[in-house]
Amino acid sequence: MGARKHNTAEKVKESKKALAFAKLNNCPTSPRKMRLVADLVRGEAVEKSLYVLKHSPKEASNKLYKLVLSAVANWQTKNEGQRMEDANLYIKDVFVDSARMMKRIQPAPQGRAHRIRKRSNHVTLTVDSRTIIEETNLDKQI
């Protein structure tokens, strides 16, 4: 590996140490259904998003609820001296990517077969603390 590539890899590694994130791999719901729930909480405060996910009727909301709790726990381990309430945590990023697809066959009339694709997804959730300057900029935009 070249020196430039090595240096950028080290910078990425250092920046990931400061981030608090959680991953959910091979979740057996379709990415489209998970994205509907992820759009509800993207950019929201952690307390509000936990409330929204707790009272959402969708099945994907339960899995995303646990993922938010995991990301908050990861944030607490990386920032031991700070309190969660004082940090003003919010959900910075939520990525929903497609994962493996199980292929099944369903019998069809006249000796045919239809293919069924059972989809699954990967979810990556990042939590960050919002500073006072960012809050005032958001208020101005709204």
C-alpha positions in Angstrom: 0.0 0.0 0.0 1.3 3.5 -0.9 2.0 6.2 1.6 -0.9 8.4 0.5 -3.3 5.6 0.7 -2.0 4.5 4.1 -2.3 8.1 5.4 -5.9 8.5 4.3 -6.8 5.1 5.7 -5.3 6.2 9.1 -7.4 9.4 8.9 -10.6 7.5 8.3 -9.8 5.1 11.1 -9.2 8.0 13.5 -12.4 9.7 12.5 -14.4 6.5 13.0 -13.1 6.3 16.6 -14.9 9.5 17.4 -18.2 8.5 15.8 -20.8 6.6 17.7 -22.6 4.2 15.4 -24.4 0.9 15.4 -25.0 -1.6 12.7 -27.7 -4.2 12.1 -26.8 -6.8 9.5 -29.0 -9.2 7.6 -32.3 -7.9 9.0 -35.1 -10.1 7.5 -37.3 -7.2 6.3 -37.2 -5.6 2.9 -35.1 -2.5 2.6 -38.1 -0.5 1.3 -40.1 -1.1 4.5 -37.1 -0.3 6.7 -36.5 3.0 4.8 -40.0 4.1 5.6 -39.3 3.8 9.3 -35.7 5.2 9.0 -37.1 8.4 7.3 -39.2 9.1 10.4 -36.2 9.5 12.6 -33.4 10.8 10.4 -32.1 14.1 11.8 -34.4 14.0 14.9 -33.4 14.2 18.5 -32.7 10.8 20.2 -35.5 11.2 22.8 -38.1 12.1 20.1 -37.0 9.3 17.8 -37.2 6.7 20.6 -40.8 7.9 21.3 -41.8 7.8 17.7 -40.3 4.3 17.2 -41.8 2.9 20.4 -45.3 3.9 19.3 -45.1 3.1 15.6 -47.2 0.2 14.4 -44.6 -1.1 11.9 -42.5 -4.2 12.7 -39.3 -2.5 11.5 -39.7 0.2 14.1 -38.9 -2.4 16.9 -35.6 -3.3 15.3 -34.7 0.3 14.7 -35.6 1.2 18.3 -33.1 -1.3 19.6 -30.5 -0.1 17.1 -30.9 3.5 18.4 -30.5 2.3 22.0 -27.3 0.4 20.9 -25.9 3.5 19.2 -26.6 5.6 22.3 -24.8 3.0 24.5 -21.9 3.2 22.1 -21.8 7.0 22.4 -21.8 6.7 26.2 -18.8 4.4 26.2 -16.9 6.7 24.0 -17.8 9.8 26.0 -17.7 8.7 29.6 -17.5 12.1 31.3 -20.5 13.6 29.5 -24.2 13.2 30.2 -26.6 12.2 27.4 -29.1 14.9 28.3 -26.5 17.7 28.2 -25.0 16.5 24.9 -28.3 17.0 23.0 -27.9 13.8 20.9 -29.5 13.5 17.5 -29.5 10.8 14.8 -27.0 12.1 12.2 -27.2 9.4 9.6 -29.3 6.3 8.8 -28.3 4.1 5.9 -30.5 1.2 4.7 -28.7 -1.0 2.2 -30.0 -4.2 0.6 -28.4 -7.4 1.9 -28.6 -11.0 0.7 -31.7 -12.2 -1.0 -33.1 -15.7 -0.4 -34.6 -17.1 -3.6 -37.6 -19.5 -3.2 -39.9 -21.1 -5.7 -43.7 -21.1 -5.6 -45.7 -23.5 -7.7 -47.8 -22.0 -10.4 -50.5 -23.4 -12.7 -49.7 -25.7 -15.6 -46.4 -27.0 -14.2 -44.7 -23.6 -14.0 -42.9 -22.0 -11.1 -42.7 -18.4 -9.9 -39.6 -17.1 -8.2 -40.0 -15.4 -4.8 -37.3 -13.1 -3.6 -37.2 -12.8 0.2 -35.2 -9.6 0.8 -33.2 -8.5 3.8 -31.2 -5.3 4.6 -28.3 -3.8 6.5 -28.9 -0.7 8.6 -26.2 1.7 9.8 -27.1 4.4 12.3 -24.9 7.2 13.5 -25.5 9.3 16.6 -23.8 12.7 17.3 -24.1 15.5 19.7 -25.6 18.7 18.4 -23.9 22.0 19.4 -25.7 25.2 20.1 -24.4 26.8 16.9 -26.0 24.1 14.8 -29.3 24.5 16.6 -29.5 28.2 15.8 -28.6 27.6 12.2 -31.4 25.0 12.0 -33.9 27.4 13.5 -33.0 30.1 10.9 -33.5 27.6 8.1 -37.0 26.7 9.3 
